[in-house]
């Protein structure tokens, strides 16, 4: 998930996606690009589920639960990005 996320952010030149066989690295053509939908419908859901799963772990101290996930600030930064 994070590899794909970072690839979506690292688009730099035309044809890069074809050469690397990673469609995430293709240049954005319009606002309807499939990557925006993926970021919203899959990546953000993944982050939310990960955070919820970590916080819902039974028989663990809150400090231990927080170590199982990224920090609240980092998660929020990813969501904003």
PyMOL Python script that loads the backbone (N, CA, C, O; Angstrom):
from pymol import cmd

cmd.read_pdbstr("""\
ATOM      1  N   UNK A   1       0.820  -1.188   0.000  1.00  0.00           N
ATOM      2  CA  UNK A   1       0.000   0.000   0.000  1.00  0.00           C
ATOM      3  C   UNK A   1       0.873   1.264   0.000  1.00  0.00           C
ATOM      4  O   UNK A   1       0.621   2.204  -0.754  1.00  0.00           O
ATOM      5  N   UNK A   2       1.887   1.270   0.845  1.00  0.00           N
ATOM      6  CA  UNK A   2       2.723   2.466   0.917  1.00  0.00           C
ATOM      7  C   UNK A   2       3.600   2.627  -0.318  1.00  0.00           C
ATOM      8  O   UNK A   2       3.883   3.752  -0.730  1.00  0.00           O
ATOM      9  N   UNK A   3       4.027   1.538  -0.905  1.00  0.00           N
ATOM     10  CA  UNK A   3       4.792   1.627  -2.146  1.00  0.00           C
ATOM     11  C   UNK A   3       3.946   2.304  -3.231  1.00  0.00           C
ATOM     12  O   UNK A   3       4.418   3.204  -3.925  1.00  0.00           O
ATOM     13  N   UNK A   4       2.727   1.873  -3.363  1.00  0.00           N
ATOM     14  CA  UNK A   4       1.821   2.455  -4.357  1.00  0.00           C
ATOM     15  C   UNK A   4       1.531   3.922  -4.018  1.00  0.00           C
ATOM     16  O   UNK A   4       1.498   4.771  -4.908  1.00  0.00           O
ATOM     17  N   UNK A   5       1.322   4.218  -2.726  1.00  0.00           N
ATOM     18  CA  UNK A   5       1.065   5.586  -2.292  1.00  0.00           C
ATOM     19  C   UNK A   5       2.233   6.499  -2.671  1.00  0.00           C
ATOM     20  O   UNK A   5       2.026   7.560  -3.260  1.00  0.00           O
ATOM     21  N   UNK A   6       3.457   6.089  -2.335  1.00  0.00           N
ATOM     22  CA  UNK A   6       4.614   6.912  -2.655  1.00  0.00           C
ATOM     23  C   UNK A   6       4.813   7.038  -4.164  1.00  0.00           C
ATOM     24  O   UNK A   6       5.233   8.091  -4.643  1.00  0.00           O
ATOM     25  N   UNK A   7       4.517   5.981  -4.916  1.00  0.00           N
ATOM     26  CA  UNK A   7       4.611   6.071  -6.368  1.00  0.00           C
ATOM     27  C   UNK A   7       3.628   7.103  -6.916  1.00  0.00           C
ATOM     28  O   UNK A   7       3.957   7.835  -7.849  1.00  0.00           O
ATOM     29  N   UNK A   8       2.434   7.166  -6.348  1.00  0.00           N
ATOM     30  CA  UNK A   8       1.447   8.162  -6.787  1.00  0.00           C
ATOM     31  C   UNK A   8       1.962   9.582  -6.559  1.00  0.00           C
ATOM     32  O   UNK A   8       1.605  10.499  -7.298  1.00  0.00           O
ATOM     33  N   UNK A   9       2.794   9.762  -5.548  1.00  0.00           N
ATOM     34  CA  UNK A   9       3.342  11.085  -5.237  1.00  0.00           C
ATOM     35  C   UNK A   9       4.609  11.396  -6.025  1.00  0.00           C
ATOM     36  O   UNK A   9       4.975  12.564  -6.155  1.00  0.00           O
ATOM     37  N   UNK A  10       5.282  10.386  -6.549  1.00  0.00           N
ATOM     38  CA  UNK A  10       6.577  10.570  -7.189  1.00  0.00           C
ATOM     39  C   UNK A  10       6.527  10.622  -8.714  1.00  0.00           C
ATOM     40  O   UNK A  10       7.521  10.323  -9.376  1.00  0.00           O
ATOM     41  N   UNK A  11       5.403  10.989  -9.262  1.00  0.00           N
ATOM     42  CA  UNK A  11       5.300  11.111 -10.720  1.00  0.00           C
ATOM     43  C   UNK A  11       6.177  12.276 -11.152  1.00  0.00           C
ATOM     44  O   UNK A  11       6.022  13.391 -10.654  1.00  0.00           O
ATOM     45  N   UNK A  12       7.101  12.022 -12.079  1.00  0.00           N
ATOM     46  CA  UNK A  12       8.000  13.105 -12.460  1.00  0.00           C
ATOM     47  C   UNK A  12       8.144  13.306 -13.966  1.00  0.00           C
ATOM     48  O   UNK A  12       8.367  14.432 -14.412  1.00  0.00           O
ATOM     49  N   UNK A  13       8.021  12.238 -14.761  1.00  0.00           N
ATOM     50  CA  UNK A  13       8.194  12.446 -16.202  1.00  0.00           C
ATOM     51  C   UNK A  13       7.365  11.444 -16.992  1.00  0.00           C
ATOM     52  O   UNK A  13       7.087  10.331 -16.544  1.00  0.00           O
ATOM     53  N   UNK A  14       6.986  11.878 -18.171  1.00  0.00           N
ATOM     54  CA  UNK A  14       6.156  11.070 -19.052  1.00  0.00           C
ATOM     55  C   UNK A  14       6.890   9.787 -19.443  1.00  0.00           C
ATOM     56  O   UNK A  14       8.085   9.812 -19.740  1.00  0.00           O
ATOM     57  N   UNK A  15       6.172   8.676 -19.439  1.00  0.00           N
ATOM     58  CA  UNK A  15       6.740   7.401 -19.834  1.00  0.00           C
ATOM     59  C   UNK A  15       7.417   6.639 -18.718  1.00  0.00           C
ATOM     60  O   UNK A  15       7.790   5.479 -18.894  1.00  0.00           O
ATOM     61  N   UNK A  16       7.580   7.271 -17.579  1.00  0.00           N
ATOM     62  CA  UNK A  16       8.252   6.625 -16.455  1.00  0.00           C
ATOM     63  C   UNK A  16       7.489   5.373 -16.007  1.00  0.00           C
ATOM     64  O   UNK A  16       8.103   4.361 -15.669  1.00  0.00           O
ATOM     65  N   UNK A  17       6.167   5.440 -16.003  1.00  0.00           N
ATOM     66  CA  UNK A  17       5.355   4.299 -15.595  1.00  0.00           C
ATOM     67  C   UNK A  17       5.505   3.116 -16.521  1.00  0.00           C
ATOM     68  O   UNK A  17       5.539   1.974 -16.062  1.00  0.00           O
ATOM     69  N   UNK A  18       5.598   3.365 -17.826  1.00  0.00           N
ATOM     70  CA  UNK A  18       5.742   2.284 -18.799  1.00  0.00           C
ATOM     71  C   UNK A  18       7.117   1.625 -18.673  1.00  0.00           C
ATOM     72  O   UNK A  18       7.232   0.401 -18.733  1.00  0.00           O
ATOM     73  N   UNK A  19       8.140   2.432 -18.500  1.00  0.00           N
ATOM     74  CA  UNK A  19       9.501   1.875 -18.376  1.00  0.00           C
ATOM     75  C   UNK A  19       9.660   1.034 -17.116  1.00  0.00           C
ATOM     76  O   UNK A  19      10.351   0.015 -17.128  1.00  0.00           O
ATOM     77  N   UNK A  20       9.029   1.456 -16.044  1.00  0.00           N
ATOM     78  CA  UNK A  20       9.171   0.744 -14.777  1.00  0.00           C
ATOM     79  C   UNK A  20       8.056  -0.281 -14.559  1.00  0.00           C
ATOM     80  O   UNK A  20       8.062  -1.017 -13.572  1.00  0.00           O
ATOM     81  N   UNK A  21       7.101  -0.321 -15.488  1.00  0.00           N
ATOM     82  CA  UNK A  21       5.937  -1.210 -15.381  1.00  0.00           C
ATOM     83  C   UNK A  21       5.117  -0.928 -14.133  1.00  0.00           C
ATOM     84  O   UNK A  21       4.552  -1.836 -13.523  1.00  0.00           O
ATOM     85  N   UNK A  22       5.065   0.344 -13.765  1.00  0.00           N
ATOM     86  CA  UNK A  22       4.277   0.771 -12.615  1.00  0.00           C
ATOM     87  C   UNK A  22       3.333   1.869 -13.085  1.00  0.00           C
ATOM     88  O   UNK A  22       3.755   3.012 -13.262  1.00  0.00           O
ATOM     89  N   UNK A  23       2.070   1.540 -13.286  1.00  0.00           N
ATOM     90  CA  UNK A  23       1.131   2.549 -13.782  1.00  0.00           C
ATOM     91  C   UNK A  23       0.945   3.728 -12.827  1.00  0.00           C
ATOM     92  O   UNK A  23       0.486   4.793 -13.241  1.00  0.00           O
ATOM     93  N   UNK A  24       1.296   3.548 -11.559  1.00  0.00           N
ATOM     94  CA  UNK A  24       1.181   4.649 -10.595  1.00  0.00           C
ATOM     95  C   UNK A  24       2.131   5.793 -10.921  1.00  0.00           C
ATOM     96  O   UNK A  24       1.916   6.920 -10.476  1.00  0.00           O
ATOM     97  N   UNK A  25       3.180   5.517 -11.694  1.00  0.00           N
ATOM     98  CA  UNK A  25       4.175   6.540 -12.015  1.00  0.00           C
ATOM     99  C   UNK A  25       3.859   7.306 -13.306  1.00  0.00           C
ATOM    100  O   UNK A  25       4.622   8.187 -13.703  1.00  0.00           O
ATOM    101  N   UNK A  26       2.757   6.982 -13.950  1.00  0.00           N
ATOM    102  CA  UNK A  26       2.370   7.713 -15.159  1.00  0.00           C
ATOM    103  C   UNK A  26       1.974   9.145 -14.793  1.00  0.00           C
ATOM    104  O   UNK A  26       1.538   9.411 -13.673  1.00  0.00           O
ATOM    105  N   UNK A  27       2.129  10.044 -15.731  1.00  0.00           N
ATOM    106  CA  UNK A  27       1.771  11.448 -15.528  1.00  0.00           C
ATOM    107  C   UNK A  27       0.251  11.556 -15.370  1.00  0.00           C
ATOM    108  O   UNK A  27      -0.501  10.893 -16.085  1.00  0.00           O
ATOM    109  N   UNK A  28      -0.184  12.378 -14.450  1.00  0.00           N
ATOM    110  CA  UNK A  28      -1.621  12.619 -14.275  1.00  0.00           C
ATOM    111  C   UNK A  28      -2.146  13.380 -15.482  1.00  0.00           C
ATOM    112  O   UNK A  28      -1.562  14.381 -15.896  1.00  0.00           O
ATOM    113  N   UNK A  29      -3.253  12.901 -16.046  1.00  0.00           N
ATOM    114  CA  UNK A  29      -3.830  13.524 -17.242  1.00  0.00           C
ATOM    115  C   UNK A  29      -5.054  14.386 -16.932  1.00  0.00           C
ATOM    116  O   UNK A  29      -5.285  15.393 -17.601  1.00  0.00           O
ATOM    117  N   UNK A  30      -5.846  13.996 -15.917  1.00  0.00           N
ATOM    118  CA  UNK A  30      -7.050  14.752 -15.583  1.00  0.00           C
ATOM    119  C   UNK A  30      -7.476  14.460 -14.149  1.00  0.00           C
ATOM    120  O   UNK A  30      -6.890  13.615 -13.472  1.00  0.00           O
ATOM    121  N   UNK A  31      -8.493  15.164 -13.705  1.00  0.00           N
ATOM    122  CA  UNK A  31      -8.970  15.030 -12.326  1.00  0.00           C
ATOM    123  C   UNK A  31      -9.708  13.720 -12.085  1.00  0.00           C
ATOM    124  O   UNK A  31      -9.986  13.376 -10.937  1.00  0.00           O
ATOM    125  N   UNK A  32     -10.028  12.987 -13.140  1.00  0.00           N
ATOM    126  CA  UNK A  32     -10.722  11.705 -13.009  1.00  0.00           C
ATOM    127  C   UNK A  32      -9.752  10.526 -12.995  1.00  0.00           C
ATOM    128  O   UNK A  32     -10.178   9.383 -13.164  1.00  0.00           O
ATOM    129  N   UNK A  33      -8.488  10.773 -12.800  1.00  0.00           N
ATOM    130  CA  UNK A  33      -7.474   9.725 -12.806  1.00  0.00           C
ATOM    131  C   UNK A  33      -7.820   8.659 -11.757  1.00  0.00           C
ATOM    132  O   UNK A  33      -8.272   8.990 -10.661  1.00  0.00           O
ATOM    133  N   UNK A  34      -7.608   7.396 -12.092  1.00  0.00           N
ATOM    134  CA  UNK A  34      -7.946   6.283 -11.210  1.00  0.00           C
ATOM    135  C   UNK A  34      -7.205   6.331  -9.877  1.00  0.00           C
ATOM    136  O   UNK A  34      -7.678   5.780  -8.884  1.00  0.00           O
ATOM    137  N   UNK A  35      -6.042   6.991  -9.850  1.00  0.00           N
ATOM    138  CA  UNK A  35      -5.260   7.040  -8.620  1.00  0.00           C
ATOM    139  C   UNK A  35      -5.945   7.854  -7.525  1.00  0.00           C
ATOM    140  O   UNK A  35      -5.803   7.549  -6.341  1.00  0.00           O
ATOM    141  N   UNK A  36      -6.686   8.889  -7.920  1.00  0.00           N
ATOM    142  CA  UNK A  36      -7.414   9.674  -6.915  1.00  0.00           C
ATOM    143  C   UNK A  36      -8.473   8.809  -6.238  1.00  0.00           C
ATOM    144  O   UNK A  36      -8.662   8.880  -5.023  1.00  0.00           O
ATOM    145  N   UNK A  37      -9.155   8.000  -7.027  1.00  0.00           N
ATOM    146  CA  UNK A  37     -10.156   7.091  -6.471  1.00  0.00           C
ATOM    147  C   UNK A  37      -9.479   6.056  -5.572  1.00  0.00           C
ATOM    148  O   UNK A  37      -9.975   5.762  -4.485  1.00  0.00           O
ATOM    149  N   UNK A  38      -8.352   5.504  -6.019  1.00  0.00           N
ATOM    150  CA  UNK A  38      -7.631   4.527  -5.211  1.00  0.00           C
ATOM    151  C   UNK A  38      -7.197   5.143  -3.882  1.00  0.00           C
ATOM    152  O   UNK A  38      -7.350   4.524  -2.829  1.00  0.00           O
ATOM    153  N   UNK A  39      -6.658   6.359  -3.930  1.00  0.00           N
ATOM    154  CA  UNK A  39      -6.214   7.017  -2.702  1.00  0.00           C
ATOM    155  C   UNK A  39      -7.362   7.207  -1.718  1.00  0.00           C
ATOM    156  O   UNK A  39      -7.207   6.990  -0.517  1.00  0.00           O
ATOM    157  N   UNK A  40      -8.499   7.609  -2.236  1.00  0.00           N
ATOM    158  CA  UNK A  40      -9.654   7.877  -1.378  1.00  0.00           C
ATOM    159  C   UNK A  40     -10.336   6.592  -0.916  1.00  0.00           C
ATOM    160  O   UNK A  40     -10.641   6.444   0.268  1.00  0.00           O
ATOM    161  N   UNK A  41     -10.575   5.678  -1.824  1.00  0.00           N
ATOM    162  CA  UNK A  41     -11.383   4.499  -1.522  1.00  0.00           C
ATOM    163  C   UNK A  41     -10.600   3.317  -0.960  1.00  0.00           C
ATOM    164  O   UNK A  41     -11.186   2.448  -0.314  1.00  0.00           O
ATOM    165  N   UNK A  42      -9.316   3.265  -1.188  1.00  0.00           N
ATOM    166  CA  UNK A  42      -8.540   2.127  -0.689  1.00  0.00           C
ATOM    167  C   UNK A  42      -7.468   2.541   0.317  1.00  0.00           C
ATOM    168  O   UNK A  42      -7.388   1.975   1.408  1.00  0.00           O
ATOM    169  N   UNK A  43      -6.649   3.520  -0.043  1.00  0.00           N
ATOM    170  CA  UNK A  43      -5.540   3.871   0.843  1.00  0.00           C
ATOM    171  C   UNK A  43      -6.034   4.497   2.141  1.00  0.00           C
ATOM    172  O   UNK A  43      -5.572   4.119   3.218  1.00  0.00           O
ATOM    173  N   UNK A  44      -6.959   5.443   2.062  1.00  0.00           N
ATOM    174  CA  UNK A  44      -7.480   6.056   3.283  1.00  0.00           C
ATOM    175  C   UNK A  44      -8.225   5.039   4.142  1.00  0.00           C
ATOM    176  O   UNK A  44      -8.140   5.084   5.370  1.00  0.00           O
ATOM    177  N   UNK A  45      -8.947   4.132   3.515  1.00  0.00           N
ATOM    178  CA  UNK A  45      -9.643   3.073   4.250  1.00  0.00           C
ATOM    179  C   UNK A  45      -8.617   2.175   4.947  1.00  0.00           C
ATOM    180  O   UNK A  45      -8.806   1.788   6.100  1.00  0.00           O
ATOM    181  N   UNK A  46      -7.532   1.848   4.243  1.00  0.00           N
ATOM    182  CA  UNK A  46      -6.452   1.048   4.826  1.00  0.00           C
ATOM    183  C   UNK A  46      -5.890   1.727   6.079  1.00  0.00           C
ATOM    184  O   UNK A  46      -5.714   1.076   7.108  1.00  0.00           O
ATOM    185  N   UNK A  47      -5.608   3.032   5.997  1.00  0.00           N
ATOM    186  CA  UNK A  47      -5.076   3.756   7.158  1.00  0.00           C
ATOM    187  C   UNK A  47      -6.064   3.740   8.324  1.00  0.00           C
ATOM    188  O   UNK A  47      -5.683   3.494   9.468  1.00  0.00           O
ATOM    189  N   UNK A  48      -7.322   4.002   8.024  1.00  0.00           N
ATOM    190  CA  UNK A  48      -8.351   4.028   9.067  1.00  0.00           C
ATOM    191  C   UNK A  48      -8.521   2.660   9.717  1.00  0.00           C
ATOM    192  O   UNK A  48      -8.628   2.555  10.939  1.00  0.00           O
ATOM    193  N   UNK A  49      -8.546   1.611   8.894  1.00  0.00           N
ATOM    194  CA  UNK A  49      -8.692   0.250   9.423  1.00  0.00           C
ATOM    195  C   UNK A  49      -7.496  -0.146  10.274  1.00  0.00           C
ATOM    196  O   UNK A  49      -7.653  -0.764  11.327  1.00  0.00           O
ATOM    197  N   UNK A  50      -6.310   0.208   9.821  1.00  0.00           N
ATOM    198  CA  UNK A  50      -5.086  -0.106  10.566  1.00  0.00           C
ATOM    199  C   UNK A  50      -5.128   0.553  11.941  1.00  0.00           C
ATOM    200  O   UNK A  50      -4.872  -0.091  12.959  1.00  0.00           O
ATOM    201  N   UNK A  51      -5.453   1.839  11.957  1.00  0.00           N
ATOM    202  CA  UNK A  51      -5.510   2.566  13.221  1.00  0.00           C
ATOM    203  C   UNK A  51      -6.571   1.961  14.148  1.00  0.00           C
ATOM    204  O   UNK A  51      -6.316   1.752  15.334  1.00  0.00           O
ATOM    205  N   UNK A  52      -7.751   1.684  13.607  1.00  0.00           N
ATOM    206  CA  UNK A  52      -8.832   1.125  14.417  1.00  0.00           C
ATOM    207  C   UNK A  52      -8.468  -0.257  14.957  1.00  0.00           C
ATOM    208  O   UNK A  52      -8.761  -0.572  16.111  1.00  0.00           O
ATOM    209  N   UNK A  53      -7.842  -1.067  14.139  1.00  0.00           N
ATOM    210  CA  UNK A  53      -7.443  -2.408  14.567  1.00  0.00           C
ATOM    211  C   UNK A  53      -6.421  -2.340  15.695  1.00  0.00           C
ATOM    212  O   UNK A  53      -6.495  -3.113  16.650  1.00  0.00           O
ATOM    213  N   UNK A  54      -5.487  -1.436  15.589  1.00  0.00           N
ATOM    214  CA  UNK A  54      -4.475  -1.296  16.640  1.00  0.00           C
ATOM    215  C   UNK A  54      -5.101  -0.831  17.951  1.00  0.00           C
ATOM    216  O   UNK A  54      -4.763  -1.339  19.020  1.00  0.00           O
ATOM    217  N   UNK A  55      -6.001   0.123  17.867  1.00  0.00           N
ATOM    218  CA  UNK A  55      -6.615   0.665  19.076  1.00  0.00           C
ATOM    219  C   UNK A  55      -7.607  -0.311  19.709  1.00  0.00           C
ATOM    220  O   UNK A  55      -7.898  -0.203  20.901  1.00  0.00           O
ATOM    221  N   UNK A  56      -8.126  -1.257  18.933  1.00  0.00           N
ATOM    222  CA  UNK A  56      -9.122  -2.198  19.443  1.00  0.00           C
ATOM    223  C   UNK A  56      -8.500  -3.463  20.031  1.00  0.00           C
ATOM    224  O   UNK A  56      -9.228  -4.347  20.483  1.00  0.00           O
ATOM    225  N   UNK A  57      -7.195  -3.568  20.033  1.00  0.00           N
ATOM    226  CA  UNK A  57      -6.545  -4.778  20.552  1.00  0.00           C
ATOM    227  C   UNK A  57      -6.826  -4.907  22.048  1.00  0.00           C
ATOM    228  O   UNK A  57      -6.560  -3.989  22.824  1.00  0.00           O
ATOM    229  N   UNK A  58      -7.369  -6.062  22.438  1.00  0.00           N
ATOM    230  CA  UNK A  58      -7.686  -6.244  23.867  1.00  0.00           C
ATOM    231  C   UNK A  58      -6.425  -6.575  24.671  1.00  0.00           C
ATOM    232  O   UNK A  58      -5.415  -7.020  24.126  1.00  0.00           O
ATOM    233  N   UNK A  59      -6.514  -6.351  25.942  1.00  0.00           N
ATOM    234  CA  UNK A  59      -5.456  -6.733  26.893  1.00  0.00           C
ATOM    235  C   UNK A  59      -4.111  -6.074  26.608  1.00  0.00           C
ATOM    236  O   UNK A  59      -3.060  -6.659  26.872  1.00  0.00           O
ATOM    237  N   UNK A  60      -4.143  -4.869  26.075  1.00  0.00           N
ATOM    238  CA  UNK A  60      -2.896  -4.133  25.848  1.00  0.00           C
ATOM    239  C   UNK A  60      -3.044  -2.732  26.421  1.00  0.00           C
ATOM    240  O   UNK A  60      -4.124  -2.141  26.390  1.00  0.00           O
ATOM    241  N   UNK A  61      -1.960  -2.223  26.936  1.00  0.00           N
ATOM    242  CA  UNK A  61      -1.950  -0.840  27.406  1.00  0.00           C
ATOM    243  C   UNK A  61      -2.036   0.095  26.206  1.00  0.00           C
ATOM    244  O   UNK A  61      -1.626  -0.272  25.104  1.00  0.00           O
ATOM    245  N   UNK A  62      -2.557   1.278  26.406  1.00  0.00           N
ATOM    246  CA  UNK A  62      -2.700   2.247  25.314  1.00  0.00           C
ATOM    247  C   UNK A  62      -1.343   2.588  24.709  1.00  0.00           C
ATOM    248  O   UNK A  62      -1.244   2.818  23.504  1.00  0.00           O
ATOM    249  N   UNK A  63      -0.297   2.623  25.532  1.00  0.00           N
ATOM    250  CA  UNK A  63       1.038   2.925  24.999  1.00  0.00           C
ATOM    251  C   UNK A  63       1.522   1.813  24.067  1.00  0.00           C
ATOM    252  O   UNK A  63       2.181   2.084  23.063  1.00  0.00           O
ATOM    253  N   UNK A  64       1.196   0.572  24.399  1.00  0.00           N
ATOM    254  CA  UNK A  64       1.559  -0.545  23.526  1.00  0.00           C
ATOM    255  C   UNK A  64       0.760  -0.515  22.232  1.00  0.00           C
ATOM    256  O   UNK A  64       1.289  -0.805  21.159  1.00  0.00           O
ATOM    257  N   UNK A  65      -0.516  -0.163  22.341  1.00  0.00           N
ATOM    258  CA  UNK A  65      -1.372  -0.069  21.151  1.00  0.00           C
ATOM    259  C   UNK A  65      -0.843   0.981  20.180  1.00  0.00           C
ATOM    260  O   UNK A  65      -0.843   0.779  18.966  1.00  0.00           O
ATOM    261  N   UNK A  66      -0.395   2.097  20.732  1.00  0.00           N
ATOM    262  CA  UNK A  66       0.115   3.182  19.886  1.00  0.00           C
ATOM    263  C   UNK A  66       1.396   2.783  19.163  1.00  0.00           C
ATOM    264  O   UNK A  66       1.679   3.295  18.080  1.00  0.00           O
ATOM    265  N   UNK A  67       2.164   1.884  19.743  1.00  0.00           N
ATOM    266  CA  UNK A  67       3.397   1.419  19.105  1.00  0.00           C
ATOM    267  C   UNK A  67       3.117   0.495  17.921  1.00  0.00           C
ATOM    268  O   UNK A  67       3.999   0.265  17.093  1.00  0.00           O
ATOM    269  N   UNK A  68       1.916  -0.028  17.839  1.00  0.00           N
ATOM    270  CA  UNK A  68       1.548  -0.946  16.761  1.00  0.00           C
ATOM    271  C   UNK A  68       1.161  -0.207  15.474  1.00  0.00           C
ATOM    272  O   UNK A  68       0.958  -0.828  14.430  1.00  0.00           O
ATOM    273  N   UNK A  69       1.063   1.102  15.560  1.00  0.00           N
ATOM    274  CA  UNK A  69       0.599   1.899  14.422  1.00  0.00           C
ATOM    275  C   UNK A  69       1.481   3.142  14.285  1.00  0.00           C
ATOM    276  O   UNK A  69       2.305   3.437  15.150  1.00  0.00           O
ATOM    277  N   UNK A  70       1.290   3.848  13.197  1.00  0.00           N
ATOM    278  CA  UNK A  70       1.965   5.133  13.035  1.00  0.00           C
ATOM    279  C   UNK A  70       1.391   6.125  14.029  1.00  0.00           C
ATOM    280  O   UNK A  70       0.294   5.926  14.549  1.00  0.00           O
ATOM    281  N   UNK A  71       2.122   7.181  14.290  1.00  0.00           N
ATOM    282  CA  UNK A  71       1.628   8.184  15.231  1.00  0.00           C
ATOM    283  C   UNK A  71       0.381   8.863  14.661  1.00  0.00           C
ATOM    284  O   UNK A  71       0.158   8.881  13.450  1.00  0.00           O
ATOM    285  N   UNK A  72      -0.415   9.415  15.560  1.00  0.00           N
ATOM    286  CA  UNK A  72      -1.634  10.117  15.163  1.00  0.00           C
ATOM    287  C   UNK A  72      -1.296  11.251  14.195  1.00  0.00           C
ATOM    288  O   UNK A  72      -2.021  11.474  13.225  1.00  0.00           O
ATOM    289  N   UNK A  73      -0.208  11.963  14.452  1.00  0.00           N
ATOM    290  CA  UNK A  73       0.196  13.083  13.602  1.00  0.00           C
ATOM    291  C   UNK A  73       0.617  12.597  12.205  1.00  0.00           C
ATOM    292  O   UNK A  73       0.294  13.227  11.199  1.00  0.00           O
ATOM    293  N   UNK A  74       1.335  11.480  12.159  1.00  0.00           N
ATOM    294  CA  UNK A  74       1.756  10.941  10.862  1.00  0.00           C
ATOM    295  C   UNK A  74       0.559  10.469  10.062  1.00  0.00           C
ATOM    296  O   UNK A  74       0.468  10.734   8.864  1.00  0.00           O
ATOM    297  N   UNK A  75      -0.363   9.767  10.718  1.00  0.00           N
ATOM    298  CA  UNK A  75      -1.579   9.313  10.038  1.00  0.00           C
ATOM    299  C   UNK A  75      -2.366  10.502   9.481  1.00  0.00           C
ATOM    300  O   UNK A  75      -2.844  10.471   8.347  1.00  0.00           O
ATOM    301  N   UNK A  76      -2.488  11.539  10.293  1.00  0.00           N
ATOM    302  CA  UNK A  76      -3.224  12.725   9.836  1.00  0.00           C
ATOM    303  C   UNK A  76      -2.499  13.392   8.660  1.00  0.00           C
ATOM    304  O   UNK A  76      -3.142  13.868   7.724  1.00  0.00           O
ATOM    305  N   UNK A  77      -1.183  13.425   8.707  1.00  0.00           N
ATOM    306  CA  UNK A  77      -0.420  13.968   7.586  1.00  0.00           C
ATOM    307  C   UNK A  77      -0.655  13.201   6.291  1.00  0.00           C
ATOM    308  O   UNK A  77      -0.815  13.801   5.229  1.00  0.00           O
ATOM    309  N   UNK A  78      -0.676  11.863   6.381  1.00  0.00           N
ATOM    310  CA  UNK A  78      -0.982  11.040   5.203  1.00  0.00           C
ATOM    311  C   UNK A  78      -2.387  11.307   4.700  1.00  0.00           C
ATOM    312  O   UNK A  78      -2.619  11.389   3.494  1.00  0.00           O
ATOM    313  N   UNK A  79      -3.323  11.441   5.626  1.00  0.00           N
ATOM    314  CA  UNK A  79      -4.715  11.699   5.214  1.00  0.00           C
ATOM    315  C   UNK A  79      -4.830  13.046   4.505  1.00  0.00           C
ATOM    316  O   UNK A  79      -5.537  13.159   3.503  1.00  0.00           O
ATOM    317  N   UNK A  80      -4.159  14.040   5.003  1.00  0.00           N
ATOM    318  CA  UNK A  80      -4.210  15.363   4.378  1.00  0.00           C
ATOM    319  C   UNK A  80      -3.548  15.330   3.009  1.00  0.00           C
ATOM    320  O   UNK A  80      -4.058  15.925   2.059  1.00  0.00           O
ATOM    321  N   UNK A  81      -2.412  14.636   2.897  1.00  0.00           N
ATOM    322  CA  UNK A  81      -1.720  14.533   1.633  1.00  0.00           C
ATOM    323  C   UNK A  81      -2.579  13.857   0.605  1.00  0.00           C
ATOM    324  O   UNK A  81      -2.153  13.681  -0.536  1.00  0.00           O
TER     325      UNK A  81
END
""", "prot")
cmd.dss("prot")
cmd.show_as("cartoon", "prot")
cmd.util.cbc("prot")
cmd.orient("prot")
